[in-house]
Structure formats: structure tokens, C-alpha cells
Amino acid sequence: MSLQPNHSQATPGDHKPHSLGSMLHKFDHRWGWVLAIGIVSVALGFMALGLLVSATIVSVLTIGFFMIVTGGFEMAVGFAARSWGKSALWIVAGLLYAVAGAVTMAQPGLAATIFTLILGAGFLATGVIRLWLAYEMPAGSRALALISALITALLGVMIVSGWPGNSLIILGTLLGIDLIFYGARWIGLGLTLRRLSNAR
């Protein structure tokens, strides 16, 4: 009697992808859509850089909207909780967050000023912490960590030193740059999928 496995009885679930390449092959016929998403994202990024004030306002309004949604969700969780003490905390926290989001959307210029200061202070604090951590790293990897920390800290200094005059351009600039890099990643993926599709 042969004890070898009978491969003919394998179920479809047995054939699972074991690598990123095999996963990409499943989507290579949709490379055009992926490439289009990347191109649109890059185009929107350059538009944001060309319209920095408008892009900043859009960023602030988006943040305010999600703050309202998050606050509403927290209040819903609070009302659904059985413990009155915990319910009150959830409801109050959600209400405050939603009110902050509403104020953000009602006063986007003021919100942009506050967000920009927080962002600059955050970059500066993060850069200082990374500088301290970089000195604790092995010598071989210390240089890149120091460069990254210095760039982050300098960016924070630039934002804080230019505040509040730069409040209407910083968020829009970051949004534009993020959209461009995000789109570039999608474009790279789309081109990779096209090569896989043509290689069939």
C-alpha cells in the first residue's frame, strides 16, 4: 500500500498564496485602475501645493469632520454602556470632542493656527527625543538616525519660528506632499502590475 499523499484530492483552499508576488498576480489585470489612482493622487498633490490656503482649509475641515464623527461614536458607546459612571465619561468625552470638531469647522482659520503650532511643537519634541535615542544606538546605524532626527527637529523649528504667519500654508503643504508620495507609491505598484500582466 502506498502512503504517498493523493494530490488529486486537494481542496481549492489548499492552494493559498505564499508570497507577495503570487498576490500581485491576482490583480495584475487591473493595473490600469491602480495607475490611474496614483496619477490622480499626484495631480491632486500638485494642485494642493498650488493652492496652499485652500488645501489648508480643506485639511482643517476634514479633521473637524472626523472629530465630530469620532465624538458621536464615543457618545453612542457611552449611551450603550451599562455602567452609569463609565457612560458619563464616554458621553462627556465624546461631546467635548464633537464640539471641538464643530468649532474647527466653524473657524477653520483659527483651527489652522492652533493645529500648526501643535504640529511644529510635535516635530520639535520628536526630533529632540530622536536625537537622544540616536546617541544610544550602535555606531553603524547612528548616522542615519541622527540625520533623520535633525531633519525632524529643524522642521519643527521652522514651523514654530514662522508661526502664526505660516498657519495657512503649512497644513496645505504637508497635504500636497503626502498626496504626491502616496500617488507615487500607487503609480509604482501599477507599473509593476503592468509588467506582470505583460509577462504572462
C-alpha positions in Angstrom: 0.0 0.0 0.0 1.3 3.4 -0.9 1.4 6.0 1.8 2.1 8.9 -0.6 -0.5 11.8 -0.4 -3.1 11.9 -3.1 -2.7 15.4 -4.5 -5.7 14.9 -6.7 -7.9 15.2 -3.7 -6.6 18.5 -2.6 -9.3 21.1 -2.0 -9.2 24.6 -3.5 -8.4 26.1 -0.1 -5.1 24.1 0.0 -3.7 26.4 -2.8 -3.0 29.5 -0.8 -0.6 32.3 -1.9 2.7 32.1 -0.1 4.3 35.3 -1.4 3.6 38.9 -2.3 4.4 38.1 -5.9 1.6 35.5 -6.1 -0.8 38.0 -4.6 0.2 40.7 -7.1 -0.6 38.3 -10.0 -4.2 38.2 -8.9 -4.5 42.0 -9.5 -2.2 42.5 -12.5 -5.1 42.7 -14.9 -6.3 45.8 -13.0 -3.0 47.7 -13.3 -4.8 50.5 -15.2 -7.0 51.3 -12.3 -4.1 51.3 -9.9 -2.0 53.5 -12.1 -5.0 55.9 -12.5 -5.4 56.2 -8.8 -1.7 57.1 -8.5 -1.8 59.7 -11.3 -5.0 61.4 -9.8 -3.4 61.5 -6.3 -0.2 63.1 -7.7 -2.2 65.6 -9.6 -4.3 66.5 -6.5 -1.0 66.8 -4.6 0.4 69.4 -7.1 -3.0 71.2 -7.0 -2.8 71.4 -3.3 0.7 72.8 -3.5 -0.5 75.4 -6.0 -3.5 76.3 -3.8 -1.9 76.1 -0.3 -4.5 78.2 1.5 -7.4 76.2 0.1 -5.6 72.9 0.8 -5.1 74.0 4.4 -8.7 74.9 4.8 -9.7 71.5 3.3 -7.4 69.7 5.7 -8.8 71.5 8.7 -12.4 70.9 7.6 -11.6 67.2 7.1 -10.0 67.0 10.6 -13.1 68.7 12.1 -15.5 66.4 10.3 -13.7 63.3 11.6 -13.6 64.8 15.1 -17.4 65.2 15.0 -17.8 61.6 13.8 -15.5 60.3 16.4 -17.2 62.2 19.1 -20.6 60.9 18.0 -19.3 57.4 18.1 -17.9 57.8 21.6 -21.3 59.2 22.8 -23.1 56.2 21.2 -20.7 53.9 23.1 -21.4 55.8 26.3 -25.2 55.5 25.9 -24.8 51.8 25.2 -22.7 51.1 28.3 -24.4 49.6 31.3 -22.3 51.4 34.0 -23.5 55.0 34.6 -20.0 56.1 35.7 -18.4 54.9 32.5 -21.3 56.0 30.4 -21.0 59.6 31.7 -17.2 59.7 30.9 -17.8 58.4 27.4 -20.6 60.8 26.8 -18.8 63.8 28.1 -15.6 63.0 26.3 -17.5 62.4 23.0 -19.5 65.6 23.4 -16.4 67.7 24.0 -14.6 66.1 21.0 -17.7 66.7 18.8 -17.9 70.3 20.0 -14.2 70.8 19.3 -14.8 69.4 15.8 -17.7 71.7 15.2 -15.6 74.7 16.3 -12.9 73.6 14.0 -15.2 73.5 11.0 -16.8 76.8 12.0 -13.5 78.6 12.5 -11.0 76.9 10.1 -8.5 79.8 10.2 -8.3 79.7 14.0 -8.1 75.9 14.0 -5.3 76.0 11.4 -3.3 78.4 13.6 -3.7 76.0 16.6 -3.0 72.9 14.6 0.1 74.4 13.0 1.6 75.3 16.4 0.8 71.8 17.8 2.3 70.3 14.7 5.5 72.4 14.9 5.9 71.7 18.6 5.3 68.0 18.0 8.0 67.8 15.3 10.4 69.7 17.5 9.8 67.4 20.5 10.0 64.3 18.4 13.3 65.5 16.8 14.9 66.1 20.2 13.8 62.7 21.5 15.1 61.0 18.4 18.4 62.8 18.8 18.8 61.5 22.3 17.8 58.0 21.1 20.2 58.1 18.2 23.2 58.5 20.6 22.1 55.3 22.3 22.1 53.3 19.0 25.1 51.3 17.7 27.7 53.3 15.8 26.9 51.7 12.5 23.3 52.9 12.4 23.7 56.1 14.3 24.4 58.4 11.4 21.1 57.9 9.6 19.2 58.1 12.8 20.9 61.4 13.6 20.2 62.9 10.2 16.5 61.9 10.5 16.3 63.4 14.0 17.9 66.6 12.9 15.6 67.0 9.9 12.5 66.4 12.1 13.8 68.9 14.7 14.7 71.6 12.1 11.3 71.2 10.5 9.7 71.8 13.9 11.9 74.9 14.5 11.0 76.3 11.1 7.3 75.8 11.7 7.3 77.3 15.2 9.6 80.2 14.3 7.3 81.1 11.4 4.1 80.8 13.4 1.4 82.2 13.2 2.2 83.7 9.8 2.6 80.3 8.2 -0.6 78.8 9.6 -2.4 79.0 6.3 0.2 77.2 4.2 1.8 74.5 6.4 -1.0 72.0 6.5 -1.7 72.5 2.8 2.0 71.9 2.0 2.1 68.7 4.1 -1.2 67.6 2.4 0.2 68.2 -1.0 3.5 66.4 -0.3 1.7 63.5 1.2 -0.7 63.1 -1.8 2.3 63.2 -4.2 4.2 60.5 -2.3 1.0 58.5 -1.9 0.3 58.7 -5.6 3.9 57.8 -6.5 3.5 54.6 -4.5 0.4 53.7 -6.4 2.0 54.5 -9.7 5.0 52.3 -8.9 2.6 49.5 -8.0 0.6 50.0 -11.2 3.7 49.8 -13.3 4.8 46.7 -11.5 1.4 45.1 -12.1 1.6 46.0 -15.8 4.9 44.3 -16.2 3.5 41.2 -14.5 0.5 41.3 -16.9 2.7 41.7 -20.0 4.9 38.9 -18.8 2.1 36.3 -19.0 
